[in-house]
Amino acid sequence: MLVIDSDGIITAAADKTHLVPFGEYLPFKDQLSALGLRAIAAADRGYVPGSQRRSLALPGGITALPLICYEVIFGHEVQRLAPSDGLIVNVTNDAWYGNTPGPYQHLHQSQLRAVELGQPLVRGANSGISAMIDAKGRITHRLALNERGAFDAVLTGKMPETLGKAEGPTIFWLIILFFTTIGLISRSRQ
């Protein structure tokens, strides 16, 4: 992801840190080659992930957390949001989904990240659904699937520290533990 100023100069850049298995890299490449499946192993595209996620400085003193493509679905990975970040930016190519539930699911995952982190999220999808999502997960502006266009949107503020941001996956596991315990108690009473 590149930030390009009005003079066409690249002022900031970020690399994707979580590659798509089978699309951007081949899992178990060495093992497949060792098993004699060299032709399959040779199909590896050879992309290399970025070494670290970093915030991008935007014009106007705003910083953004860049999430490229499906990186937005991994809540535990975006906990590294810098306190100074004013928004999340997600760019994606949803074209391969076609007219399926995929683009809508991807959009909903973006909404979850906005709520979880209490940050507004700008989503640019070349053929998917582009949107401006506020810190409460509400879509304030949107371009439909396969719609061409642009919109101007006011950047909404971020929420105070959210439970998802403060506790991350701990809350998830506590909820799982709670419902498992309730289930076991209910089952033992039968």
Disulfide bonds with the S-S distance in Angstrom:
none
